[in-house]
Amino acid sequence: MSVRVKRILGIFLSVVCIVTGTGLCGLVCNHPSEETENTVDSFYREPAGSLDAVLIGSSAAGKDYYPHVVWQTAGITSYCMNIAACSANIYSSVLREVLSTQPQTMILVDMDGFLVDDKYQTQEDPIRIWLDSMPRNRNWFETIRKLTPQSTAERLFPFMRYHRNMTSMQVMLPQTIRLLRRQVLGVRDPMKGATVNPTASNKIVRLPDASDLQPQPLSPQSDRVFRAFLEDCRHNGLDNVLFVDLPKADTNASTSERNCLYGARMQYMRRIVQDYGYSVYSYNVLDNPAQLDMKTDYADSLHLTTKGALKFSAYFAAYLAQQYSFPEKSAALASQWNTDVKDIHL
């Protein structure tokens, strides 16, 4: 073998070692949250085209809506694609991922991400969590380009951003092994993306009534991404989209003022959503039909407890079954869902 060939081979092997080593370091370092990663990863282990509905949203979506209860109540298969503090500029990216495997599903949209002020649109944490958890596909590259173009290299090579996690190998390595094991074995999340929230707040003073509030525009950035999301829904030819305003409560003057603002913005959104031919469901303009208890069913002003989520999910399942039609399930799919949720005891 000539010296030139040896040199070229040596350079090639060096590049392979560097790339492989960087990839392995990224695999160990890049962990925003085991709960979030398993939720997103598990979504792709649901059989293609098997979900009747997918709820896109932030933390309230995962804590208030339990797909296993919706299945047991109404035979509707669904999933919570939620990211903590998910701002509205992430919603379109999540929508594209949902449609990649569930193109015919009904899209349920948690409105909270659009109701907040502009400052939440640039928060790093939810963007980081989503980018770190989603597959490395074309949508991932497009989301990086759109949301974090200034840190493309750090996204492509997570070791650059998360190298400090190497000091926590005793935590990261077992977590990596657990996640890889679930992927290899095809383990699905029995909660279908939802999370338990057992601790009740003792500060709830009343449930808001947003029925007579005058519409108030969204903040400029939220309005822009809200309209862009609606355009994405239209571009994808979606007919079955329901925007959902999840239950809220007042704990003090500050949360009461915020909930009034959110209620007024929700009324503004309702008009635009209807112009696009879609619907809005707002629990906060109704007379508490799920009979949520202020002492036991609210964890805070924006999230239900596990007990509250069980009540709301059963009520909302009945609402969906009454208002919409869903395809009949095959015996194999029904058996899979019964197996997935049989060990959930809340």
C-alpha positions in Angstrom: 0.0 0.0 0.0 1.5 3.4 -1.0 2.2 6.2 1.4 -0.5 8.3 -0.3 -3.2 5.7 0.0 -2.2 5.2 3.7 -2.5 8.9 4.3 -5.9 9.2 2.6 -7.1 6.1 4.6 -5.8 7.6 7.8 -7.6 10.9 7.2 -10.8 9.1 6.3 -10.7 6.9 9.5 -9.9 10.0 11.6 -13.0 11.8 10.2 -15.1 8.7 10.8 -13.8 8.5 14.4 -14.5 12.2 15.1 -18.0 12.1 13.6 -18.8 8.8 15.5 -17.4 10.1 18.7 -19.3 13.4 18.4 -22.5 11.5 17.7 -22.1 9.3 20.7 -21.3 12.3 22.9 -24.5 14.0 21.6 -26.5 10.9 22.2 -25.5 10.9 25.9 -25.5 14.7 26.4 -28.6 15.7 24.6 -31.4 15.1 27.1 -34.0 17.9 27.8 -36.4 15.6 29.7 -36.9 11.9 29.7 -40.7 12.5 30.1 -40.7 14.8 27.0 -38.5 12.5 24.9 -40.5 9.4 25.6 -43.7 11.3 24.9 -42.5 12.5 21.5 -40.7 9.2 20.6 -43.7 7.2 21.6 -45.9 9.1 19.2 -44.0 7.6 16.3 -44.6 4.1 17.7 -48.4 4.5 17.3 -49.4 2.7 14.1 -49.7 5.1 11.1 -53.2 6.3 10.6 -54.5 4.8 13.8 -55.3 8.0 15.8 -58.7 9.7 15.6 -57.4 12.9 17.2 -54.1 14.5 18.3 -54.0 17.4 20.8 -51.3 19.9 20.1 -50.3 22.3 22.9 -48.4 23.2 26.0 -48.4 21.8 29.6 -52.2 22.1 30.1 -52.8 19.8 27.1 -50.7 17.1 28.8 -52.1 17.6 32.3 -55.8 18.2 31.5 -56.5 15.7 28.7 -56.1 11.9 29.2 -56.3 9.9 26.0 -56.8 6.6 27.8 -60.0 8.1 29.5 -61.2 9.3 26.1 -60.7 5.8 24.7 -62.4 4.1 27.6 -65.3 6.6 27.5 -66.0 6.9 23.8 -63.7 4.6 21.9 -61.8 7.5 20.4 -58.0 6.9 19.9 -56.0 10.1 20.6 -52.6 11.4 21.7 -51.2 14.5 23.5 -48.3 16.1 21.5 -47.4 18.6 24.2 -44.3 20.5 25.2 -44.1 22.4 28.5 -44.6 26.2 27.9 -45.0 25.5 24.1 -45.3 28.9 22.5 -47.4 29.3 19.3 -44.4 29.6 17.0 -43.7 25.9 17.6 -47.2 24.7 16.8 -46.8 24.5 13.0 -43.7 22.4 13.3 -45.6 20.0 15.7 -48.5 19.9 13.2 -46.2 18.8 10.4 -44.8 15.9 12.6 -48.4 14.8 13.5 -49.5 14.8 9.9 -46.4 12.8 8.8 -47.8 9.6 10.4 -51.5 10.6 11.1 -52.6 12.5 8.0 -56.3 11.9 8.5 -56.5 12.6 12.2 -58.6 15.4 13.8 -56.4 18.2 15.1 -57.2 19.5 18.5 -55.4 22.8 19.3 -54.7 24.0 22.8 -55.2 27.7 22.5 -52.9 28.7 25.4 -49.8 29.0 23.2 -51.6 31.8 21.3 -53.1 33.6 24.2 -49.8 34.6 25.9 -47.8 37.8 25.3 -45.0 38.1 22.7 -42.2 37.5 25.2 -43.1 33.9 25.3 -42.5 33.5 21.6 -38.8 33.7 22.0 -38.3 31.6 25.1 -35.4 29.2 24.5 -36.4 26.3 26.7 -39.6 25.0 24.8 -37.8 25.5 21.4 -34.8 23.6 22.7 -37.0 20.8 24.1 -38.9 20.4 20.8 -35.8 20.5 18.6 -34.0 18.0 20.8 -36.9 15.6 20.9 -38.1 15.5 17.3 -36.7 13.3 14.6 -33.7 14.6 12.5 -35.8 15.0 9.4 -36.5 17.8 6.9 -39.0 19.4 9.3 -36.2 19.5 11.9 -33.9 21.4 9.6 -36.6 23.8 8.6 -37.6 24.4 12.2 -34.0 25.2 13.1 -33.7 27.6 10.2 -36.9 29.3 11.2 -36.7 29.4 15.0 -33.0 29.3 15.8 -30.9 30.1 12.7 -28.1 31.6 14.8 -27.3 28.3 16.5 -27.5 25.8 13.6 -24.1 24.2 14.4 -25.0 23.6 18.0 -28.2 21.9 16.9 -26.4 19.7 14.4 -23.8 18.8 17.0 -25.5 18.7 20.4 -22.1 18.1 22.1 -21.3 21.8 21.5 -24.3 22.9 23.5 -24.7 20.1 26.1 -21.1 19.1 26.8 -21.5 20.0 30.5 -23.9 17.1 30.8 -20.9 14.8 30.5 -20.3 15.6 34.2 -23.6 13.8 34.9 -22.8 10.6 33.2 -24.2 8.6 36.1 -27.7 10.1 35.3 -27.5 10.5 31.5 -26.2 7.1 30.6 -28.9 5.1 32.4 -31.5 7.5 30.9 -30.0 6.9 27.4 -30.2 3.1 27.8 -33.8 3.3 29.0 -34.9 5.4 26.0 -33.0 3.2 23.5 -34.6 0.1 25.1 -38.1 1.5 24.6 -37.3 2.4 21.0 -35.8 -1.1 20.2 -38.7 -2.9 21.9 -41.3 -0.5 20.4 -42.7 0.4 23.9 -45.6 2.9 23.7 -46.4 5.4 26.4 -49.6 4.1 28.0 -50.6 7.7 28.9 -50.3 8.6 25.2 -48.4 11.8 26.0 -50.4 12.9 29.1 -48.9 13.3 32.6 -50.2 13.0 36.1 -50.6 16.1 38.3 -51.8 14.9 41.7 -51.3 18.0 44.0 -54.4 20.2 44.4 -54.1 23.9 45.1 -55.8 25.4 48.1 -55.8 28.9 46.5 -58.6 28.6 43.9 -61.2 31.2 44.6 -63.5 31.0 41.6 -63.8 29.7 38.0 -63.8 32.5 35.4 -66.7 33.3 33.1 -65.5 34.5 29.7 -68.9 34.4 28.0 -69.5 38.2 27.9 -66.0 39.5 27.3 -65.4 41.8 24.4 -62.9 40.5 21.8 -59.3 41.8 22.3 -56.6 41.3 19.7 -53.6 39.0 20.4 -50.2 40.5 20.9 -48.5 41.2 17.5 -46.2 38.2 17.3 -48.9 35.8 18.6 -51.3 37.1 16.1 -48.8 36.6 13.3 -48.0 32.9 14.2 -51.7 32.3 14.9 -52.7 33.3 11.4 -49.7 31.4 10.0 -50.9 28.3 11.8 -54.3 28.6 10.3 -52.8 29.0 6.9 -50.8 25.8 7.5 -54.0 24.0 8.4 -55.6 25.3 5.2 -52.5 24.5 3.1 -52.6 20.9 4.4 -56.3 20.6 3.4 -57.4 20.0 7.0 -61.2 20.0 7.5 -61.4 18.7 11.0 -59.7 21.2 13.3 -61.0 22.2 16.8 -59.4 24.9 18.8 -59.7 24.2 22.5 -59.7 26.6 25.5 -58.9 24.3 28.4 -60.3 24.9 32.0 -58.8 27.8 34.0 -59.3 29.2 37.5 -58.6 32.4 39.5 -56.3 32.3 42.5 -55.9 36.0 43.1 -56.4 39.4 41.4 -53.4 38.9 39.1 -54.6 35.5 37.7 -58.1 36.9 37.5 -56.9 39.8 35.3 -54.8 37.4 33.2 -57.8 35.1 32.7 -60.0 38.0 31.6 -57.3 39.0 29.1 -57.1 35.4 27.8 -60.8 35.2 27.6 -61.1 38.4 25.6 -58.3 37.2 23.3 -60.0 33.9 22.9 -63.2 35.7 21.7 -61.0 37.5 19.1 -59.5 34.2 18.0 -63.0 32.6 17.7 -64.0 35.0 14.9 -60.9 34.4 12.9 -61.0 30.6 13.4 -64.6 30.6 12.2 -63.6 32.6 9.1 -61.3 29.7 8.2 -64.2 27.3 8.6 -62.9 25.7 11.9 -64.5 25.6 15.4 -63.6 26.7 18.9 -64.5 24.9 22.1 -64.1 27.0 25.2 -64.7 25.4 28.6 -64.6 28.8 30.3 -67.7 30.2 28.6 -69.7 27.2 29.9 -71.3 26.5 33.3 -68.7 24.0 34.5 -70.3 21.0 32.7 -67.6 18.6 34.0 -68.4 19.6 37.6 -64.8 20.5 38.4 -64.3 21.1 42.1 -62.2 24.1 43.0 -60.7 22.4 46.1 -59.7 19.1 44.5 -59.6 19.4 40.7 -57.2 22.3 40.1 -53.5 22.1 40.6 -53.1 25.8 39.9 -54.8 28.5 37.8 -53.9 26.9 34.5 -53.7 23.1 35.2 -56.0 20.4 36.5 -55.0 17.8 39.0 -55.2 14.1 38.0 -58.6 13.9 39.5 -59.8 17.0 37.6 -58.3 15.6 34.3 -60.2 12.4 34.7 -63.4 14.3 35.0 -62.7 16.7 32.2 -61.5 14.0 29.9 -64.6 11.8 30.4 -66.8 14.9 29.8 -64.8 16.0 26.7 -64.8 12.5 25.3 -68.6 12.5 25.4 -68.6 15.9 23.7 -66.4 14.8 20.9 -68.4 11.6 20.3 -71.6 13.6 20.2 -70.3 16.4 17.9 -68.0 14.4 15.5 -67.9 11.0 13.9 -64.9 8.7 14.0 -64.2 5.5 12.0 -64.9 2.2 13.5 -61.9 0.5 15.1 -60.6 -2.9 13.9 -60.4 -5.7 16.5 -56.6 -5.5 16.4 -56.4 -1.8 17.1 -59.0 -2.0 19.9 -57.0 -4.9 21.4 -53.8 -2.9 21.2 -55.3 0.1 23.0 -56.9 -2.0 25.7 -53.5 -3.6 26.3 -51.7 -0.3 26.3 -54.0 1.3 28.9 -55.0 -1.7 31.1 -52.3 -1.0 33.8 -53.2 2.7 34.2 -54.8 3.1 37.6 -55.2 6.8 38.7 
